[in-house]
Amino acid sequence: MLNVLSVVFPIFLVIFLGYLCVRRGLVSATTVGEMGRYVMYLALPAVIVKTLIGLPLDDLFNLRYLLAYLLTSASVMVVGYWLLSKTGAQTKLDSAVMVTGMVVPNSAFIGYPIMLQMMDSPPVSGFAMALIIENLCILPACFILMDYHAITTQTGLRQRLLGVAKRTVKNPLLIAIVIGVVGNVSSLPVPDVIHQALSLLAPSAVAVALFVIGGSLASVVVKETRWAPLSLTMVGKLIVQPLIALMLMSWLLPGEPELTMTLVVITAVPMLSIYAIIGEVYSRRTFCATAQLTTTVASLVTIPLMLSIAHWWLAAA
């Protein structure tokens, strides 16, 4: 547990520095937003392209890993939505918003840095495959579910689905994955100038991403909210999803501890960074902003706990 804390604590320290800088006015919220775009459109794509071009294709398309992540998120989403909507305490739209917070992690800004800190030779292919599942399967399914229950007479379902598809194909991380895979398959040599540029951009992704998370949380104001659904969302995201991922990986990919730890890390981190923005779209900003802040704070305890459980599980296997 102490070893895991020594890995996680510096990461949250950088997040806190971002929070403190924005709260004290050293960095503006606008600047943080621009830094976030730098990470999403330049730094992280550089990491992905640089890594995928040199990976064996078998490592990039591990069907058992992809299936484990897909089944993990689908089970949490289906069972969570069914339980929440059947209790009668939540509307179906509220239930859809809550399960989105449970199943879509902040893998790029928090999961990836933790993965790099934890492992000497982290399987970045596991991170890339997770992005594929999140952006092609999980996130579109969540948007479809939320849009279905928020649909109005002015906006048809077809237009909503087209909007989801457009957001997906414009995702810079997915575009980077496609470029990396095409470069890998074609075996075209990367010019030295491009390789050097990627090598300069890639190392900046971790520190800037963590700073952006903290700066983004600085503008979140915790208001009175429904603490029961908030607690359910936190437990589903921080505890239930990583535990299911651990069990499925142990079943589908025994003897692959690094990939197993990668998926546990990704599923154990808080929800995606735009969760509060999603809440704004569906008139649930107060709940989503509060959930994002409290879940991020709680993850300082739950992430080391989940990783310690995973270490114990793998050692006992």
N, C-alpha and C positions, 0 to 999 in steps of 0.2 A: 504493500500500500504506500509506504514512504517513497519507494522508488518511482512509482507512478505519479505521486504528488510532485516529485522533483522535476518530472517532465511537464506536467500540466500547469504547475504554478507560474513558470516564466511566461507561458502563453497568455494566461489570464492577466499577468502583470502588464503585458503590452496592451491588452484590451483596456485595462484600467487607465493606462497612460493616455490612450486615445480619448476615453471618456473624460478624463481630467482636463486634457488640453482644450476640448470643446466647451466644457462647463466653465472653465476659467477664461475663455475667450482667446486663448493663444492660437487656436485654429478655428475657422468658421465652419458651420455646418455645410455651407456651400462647397467649401474646399474639400471636406470629407467626402461629399458626394462625387466630386470630380476624381478624388483618389480612388474611390470605389470603381469608377468607370475605367480608370487606368488598370486596376487589377483584373477586371472582367474582360477588357478588350485587348490588353497587351501582355501583362505579366503572366497570368495563368495560362492563356493560350500559348505563350512562349514555352512554358514548362511542359505543356501537353505535347506540342509539336516536337520539341527537342527530344522528349522521352519516347514517344511512340514510333518515331522514324527508326530508332535503333532496336526496338523490341521484336522478339520472335512473335509471329502471328498467333501461335498457340497460346502465348501468355496474354494476348490482348482479347481473345475471344474464348474465354473459359466458360463454356455453357453451364456447367454446374454452379459456378460462382454467380453468373447472371441469373440463373434460376433461383438460387438461394435468396438473393436480394429481392427479386420480383415477388417470390412467395412471402417473404417477410413483410414487405410493405402491403401487399394485397390482403394478407390475413389481418393485419392491424386495421387496415382501412375498412374492410368488409365487416368484421366483427365489431369494431369500434362504432362504425356508423349505425349498425343494427341495434346495438345496445343503447346508444345515446338517443336515437330516434324512437325506440320502443318504450323507453322509460316515461315519455310524455313530458319530461321537464325541459327538453330542448326542441326548438323547431327543427325541421329538416335542414334548413339553410344553416342554422347554428351548428348542427351536427356535422355538416359537410365542412364548414370552416374549421371546426375543432379537429377532425381527422386529418385535414391538410397540415395542421400544425404537428400532428403526431407522426406523420409518415415522410415528410419532405425535410431532410436535414440540411444544415448549413455546411455541406461537405467541402465546398471550395474555400471558405474563409476561416473555418475552424477545424474541420476534419483533416484537411490536407496538412496544415502546420503540425497538428498533434502527431499525425502519422510519420512525418519527417523526423520529429524529435524522438519518437519512440524506437525507431528501427535504424540499424546501421545501413541496411540496404532495403529501403521500403519498396514494396511492389507497386510502383506508380500505375501499373496496368490495372490494379484493383481499383484505384481512384478513378481512372478513365472509364472503366466498365461501369462503375457506380454512376458516373455522370450520364452515361448512355441510358441506363435504366430510369434514372430520375427524370431526365428531360424528354425521353421518348415514351415513357409508360406512366410513371407515377404522377408527375406534375400535370400532364394533360388530363389524366383521369380525374384528378382533384378539381381542375378547372371545369371540366365537363359536369361533374357532380354539383359544384357550387352554382354554375351557370344554369343548370337545369332547374334548380329550386329558386333561383333569383330571376328567372326569365320573366319578361314583361310582354305586354301586347305590342310594344313598340319595337322590340328586338326579337327576331326569330332565332330559333335554336340553330339553324344553319349558319347564320351570321356569327353566332357565338363560337361554334365549332371551327369556322374558318379563322376566327381571331386567335383561337388556341393554336391552330396549325401554323399561323404566321409567326406567332411568338416563338414557337419551337424551332422552326427552320432558321430564324434569325439569331438564335442563341450563339454567342461567340465561342463558348466552350465546345459546343457541338461542332461548329465549323472547324475549330482547331483539331478535334478528333478526326474529322473527315480528312483534313489535310495531312495529318500524321499517318493515318491508315493508307491513304493513296500514295504518299511518299514511301511508306514501308513496302507496299506491294510492288510499286514500280521500280524500287531499288535505284532510283535516280540519285546521284551524288549531290549532297548539299554543298553549295558554294561556301568557301571559308568565311566570306564576309557575312553571309546569312547565319551561319553556325555561330560566329562570334557575337552577332547581334542578339541571337536567342540566348546565348550564355550570359550576356550582360543583363538582359531583362528578367530571366527566370529567377535568380536569387532574391529579387526584390518582392516577389509575390507574397511570401509569408509575412514579413514584418508589416508591409503596407496593408495587407488584408486584415490582420489582427487590429491594427490601429483604426481602420475604417469601422470595424464592428463596434469598438468602444465609442468612437465618435458618433456613430449612428444612434447608439443607445442613450447618449447624453440628452437627446431631444425628446426622449420618451417620458411622458408623465404618467405615473401610476395613479389611476383614479379608482373610485369604488367600482367594483365589478363583481361578477358572480363567481365566488371563490370555489364553489363545488366543480363547475365545468373547467375552471382554470386548473385546479388540482388534477382532474382527470386528464387534461391535455398534457400537463407536465409529466405525469406518471407514464402515460402512453408513449410519449416521445423519448424520455430519458431512461426509462427502465424496461418497459414491455418490448419495444422494438429491438433494442440491442440483445436482450435475452433470447428472443425468438431467432434473431440472426445467428447467435452463437449456437443454438441447438440445430438449426438447419445446416449451417456450415459443417458442424461436426458429423452430421449425417451424410451430406452430399459430397463433402470434400475432406474426409479424414486424412490426417497426415500433411495438411497444408496450414501450419500455424500462422505463417505470415499473412496469407490471404484472409484467414479467419480473423486475426487481430485487425486487419485493415477494415473489414466490414463491420466489426464491432465498434471500432473508432468512429466510422462514418455514421452509423445508426445511433450512437450514444450522444452525439453533439446536439445542441439546440436546433430549433426549426430554422428554415431558410431566412436569409437576411431581409427579404422583401415581405415578410409575413404581415407587418403592420400596414404596408401599402395595399396588400391584398384585402386586409380588413377594411380599408378605406373604400375600395371598389364595391364591397358588399355591405357597406354601412355597419361594419363591426370593428372599426378602428380602435375603440377604447379597449375592447377585449383583446384584440390581437397584439396591440402595443404592450399592454400589461403582461400578457402571456410571454411575449418575446423577452422582455426585461427580466421577469421573475425566473423564467426557464434558464436564461443565460447565467444568472446568479446561482441558481440551484445546481447547474451542471458542474460548477467548481467542486462540488461534493460528489455528485453522481457519476461523473466521468471516471475519476479514480476508482470508485467503487465498482463500476462495470468492467473496467480494464483489469482490476484485481481478480474479479470473479472469472473473467476469461482466461487469465494466466493460470489460475488454480484449475479450471476445467481442462485446459489443454495439457497441463502437467499431469493430471490424473488420468487422462485418456490413454 
